[in-house]
Amino acid sequence: MTGAVDLSVLKERADAARNRPATPQAPRPPAGNDGAGTVAAVPAVVEVTEATFEAEVIARSDQVLVLVDLWATWCEPCKQLSPLLDRLAEEASGQWILATIDIDANPRIAQAFGVQSVPTVVAIAQGQPVAAFQGVQPAAQITAWVDEILAKVGDRLTGLPAADGAEAPDPIDPRMAEAESKLDEGDFDGALAAYQALAQAEPGNVEAASAARNIEFVIRAQAADPSVVDTAAPDDIEGQFAAADVLLLNQRPDDAFDRLIALVRATSGDDRSAVRTRLLSLFELFDPSEPFVVSARRKLASALY
C-alpha cells in the first residue's frame, strides 16, 4: 500500500485494543541517540591527550556521556577491557562515546583522576565525574552500568550534532504524532477525526488522507456482522458491501472484489454506479500495482463494457 496503514496491522490493533490495558508512555531515549539513524559528527572512540582533553572530554560531556578509559601499554587487563569498550561504544550508536587515555603518555590526566591502578573507567557528564569502576568487567555489567548512568543524567545532555553532509531527520508533525498515538492506543474514532482534520486543513497531505481512508474502512468493517459473508442475498447491495468489507479485513481481497464485480454485472443504473463507486474506493486502500487490484480492475472494466 502507498502512504497508508496496512489493513492487517489495523485489524490487529483493533482486535488488541478491545482487551488491552493502558500502556505507559515509552521512556525517552538517552540523549545523543535520536533513534532516526542520524550519523554523529564525533566518532564512537576518541584517543585523547592532555592537549585535547578539555575539548574531547570536558566540553563533549555537555552533549553526551563520555566514558574515559585510562590504560597503559604494560597493563595486561587493559588488553582485555579496552577492545571490549571499543566494541560497546560502536554498538551504542551515539548514546555515549569512549575517550581512551594512555596514562604514561598523559600523566597529568591520571593524576587529576587520582588513578591508583589500571584499567580505570570514569564516566563524565556535564564536565563532572559521575561514576567509575576499576578492573575488567563483563560486557553485560558494563552495559547495565552505563544504562543506569544514562537514566540519571541522560536528559541533561544536548546530544551529539549531525555529521557534515548527514541528513537531519524530518521534523515530526505533532498533529500526525497525535493521530498515530491515538491509533496505537486503539482510539480509532479519535485517530480518524485527527487524520481527517489534518487532511482537510492540508489537501496535499497524502499520508493523512490515506490513513483516514484506511481507518474509516476498518471501523466500518469491524461493525459488520461476519456472518453476512454467508447470509447476504445476491441482490442485497448493502449486504454485499458489508460482506466485501469483512472479506477484505480478513485478507481475502480476491473474494471481496469478485463478489462486488458480480454485483456490477447483476445491476444497472444508479445501483450499478453505487457498486462501481464502492469498488473504486476499496481499490484506493491498496497499492495500485498489487496483482489482485490489477486483476480486479480488468474484471470491472469487462463487467462494465
N, C-alpha and C positions, 0 to 999 in steps of 0.2 A: 504494500500500500504506500501511497505517496503522501507525505505530510499528514498522516492520520494515525490514530491509535489502532493497533492490531485488535481486531474483533475478539479473538480468542483471549487476549490479555484483558480486555474489558470485561468479558464474561467471567473470567477468573476473579477479577476484582469485585464484580457484582456478587458472585456467589460467596466469596470470602467475607464481604462486608456484612453479610447477614448475621454472622456469629462471631465477628472479630472484636476483641476488646479494644479499648482505646490504646493507641500506641504512642509512647513518649517521643518527643522530637529527637531526631538523631543528633548526637553530640557534634559540636563544631570541630572540624579537623584542625590539627595543630597548625600554628602559624608557619608560613613558608611552604605549605603544601596546598595549592589551590584546587586540587582534585581534578584539574582540567588538562593535565599534561603539559603545562607551561614549562619551558626549559629555563632553569635558573641560570643567572649570569655568573654564579660562583660555582666552581667545581665542588664535588662532594668531599674531596680530600685535598687539603692545602698544606704544603710544607711551610712552616713558619720559622722565622728567625727573630732575633732581638730587634732588627730594623723594621720588620713587618708586623710585629706582634700587635701594636696599637691598632693598625688598620684591619688586619685579618682576624683578630680575636675580639678585642675590646669593642671597636666600632661595629663589627659584623654581628656581635651578640645582641645588638638592639633589633636586628632584623630576624635572627634565627638562633636557636640554641647551638652553641659551639662546644663540642667535646674536645678537650685538649689531651692528646696522647703524649705523655712525657716518657721518652725512651732513651736507650743508649745502645751503641753498636755491640758492646760486650755483654749485654743482657740477654740470656737465653730465653727467659719467659716472654720478653718483648717480641721475640721472633715468632711466638705463638699468638700473642694478643694482637699485635699491630695488623697482620693480614686479616684477622677476623674483624677488627674495627673498620678497616678499609672496605670490606665487603658489606658490612652492615650500613655504612654510610652511603654507599652506592645504592643499596636497596631502599634507603629511606626516602629517596626522591625529593630531597629538599626539605624534609621535616627537620633535619639537623645536619650540620656539617662537621667534619673532623679536621682538627688542626694538629699536625704532627710536629713535635719539637725534640730535637736531639739535645739532651741536657749537657753533653760535653761541649758541643759547639755553641750552646747558648746558656752558659752557667747562671747569668743574672736572672733568667726566667725561672730556672729551677730554684734559685734562692728565694725569689719572690713568692713562689708557691710553697716554700718550705718542704721541698721534696726530700724524703729520707730514704726512699727506695723506689726502684722502677721495676715494672711499669706502674705509673700512676696516671689515672684518668680523672680530669676535673671538668665538670660541666659549668659553662659560663652563660649567663643570661643577663642582658642589660648591664654588661660590664662587671658583673659580680659573680664569684664562685657560688654555686647553689648546691652542689653535691660532688662527691668524689669517691673513688674506690682504688684499691691497690691490688696488684697481682692479676693473674689470669682468671677470667670468668667465662662461663659458657655463654653462647650466643643468646639463648632464651632469657637468661638472667640479665644480660646487658640490655636487651630489648625491653624487658619489663621495667628496668631501672629508668631507661630513657622515657618510656611512656608515662611513668609516674611523675617525672620532672615536667614533661610537656603538659600534663594535666594541670599542674600547678602554675606554670609560668607561660604556657604557650599563647594564651590570649593577650599577653602584654607585648608580644613581638610583632613587628610590622610585616614580616615575610620578605623573602628574597625578591629582588627585581627580576624582570624577564630578561633573558639574554638578548643581545643585539640581533635584530633580524627575526626573533621569535615572535610569532603572532600571539597577542594577548587574547584571552578568551572573550567571546562576545558577551557584553553585559546582559544579565538576565532580566527580562521584563518582569517586574514584581507582579503585574496582573496575570501573566502567564504562570508564574510560580504559584500564585494563589489558587488559580484554577487547577493546576496539577496537584496541589496539596489536597484540595477538596476531592479530587478523583482518587488519590491514594487512600483517603480516609473512607471511601465508599459513599461520599455525598454526591451522588450522580446528578441530582437536581441542582445542587449548588454549583457543581462544576459546569453543567450545561449552561446555566444562567451566566456564569462568568465568561465562558468562551463565546457565547452569543453576544454579550455586551461588547466584548473586545472586537469581534468580527464586525459588528455594526459600527463601532467607532473607527475601525480601520478596515475599510473594504478590501484592501490589498493584503490583509493578513491571512494568507492561505492556511497556515498551521492552525490558527484559531477556528476558522470556518470549517476546516476538515474535522478537527476534533469535535466540534459541536455536532456535526452530522453523525459521526460515529456514536457519540454518547446518546444522542436523540434516538438513534436506531436501537441501541441496546436497551434503553428504558422501555421503548415500545415493545421490543421482542420479549423482554422479561415479563411484561404484563400479560402476554398472550398465554392461553392455556395450551400446554404442549400437545394435548390430545387432539387439537384442531388439525394437526397433520393428517390424522386418520378419519376425522369426523366431518371436515368441511365438505359441503356438496360441491360438485364440479362447477356449478353455475353461481356459487356464492362468492362474489367478488371479495367482500371484506374478509370472509373466512379464508379464502385462498391467500389474500395478502398476509394475514396473520400466520398461516401455515408456512409461507415462504420466509417470513421473519424468523420463525422458530428453526427452520432448517438451516438458514444462514448462520444463526447464532450457534448452532451445533456443528458448524464447519461442514455443511453439505451444500455448497453453492450450486453445484450442477443440478441437484434435485430441486432446489429452490427456483432457479431460473427456468428450468424445463417446465415446472408447474405453471409459472406465470406466462411463459410463451404459449403453452397450450391454451391458457385463458385468453390470450390475444386472438388466437385462431377461432375461439368459440364465441367471441363478442364482436360488436360493431358499434359505430357511432361514438357517443360520449363514454360508454363503458370501455370500449377498446382504447380510447385516448387515456382514460384513467389508468388502465393496466400498463400501457406503454410508459406513462409518466412515472409510475411506481418502479417499473423495471429500470428505467434510466437513473432514478435516484439511488437505487441499490447498486448499480454499476459504479457510482461515484464513491462507494465505500472502499473500493479496491483499486490497486494499480491497474490501469487500462491494459497493460501488457500481460496480465495474468491469463494463462491459457483458457480458463473457464469463462473469463469475461469476453475474450476474443470470440470464443465459440458461441456464447450466448448472444452476442451482438449479431453474429451472422445468422443465427436461427431466428432472431427477432426480425431482421431485415427480410428474411424469406417469408415469415408469417405475415408481415405487413404488405408485401408486394408480390 
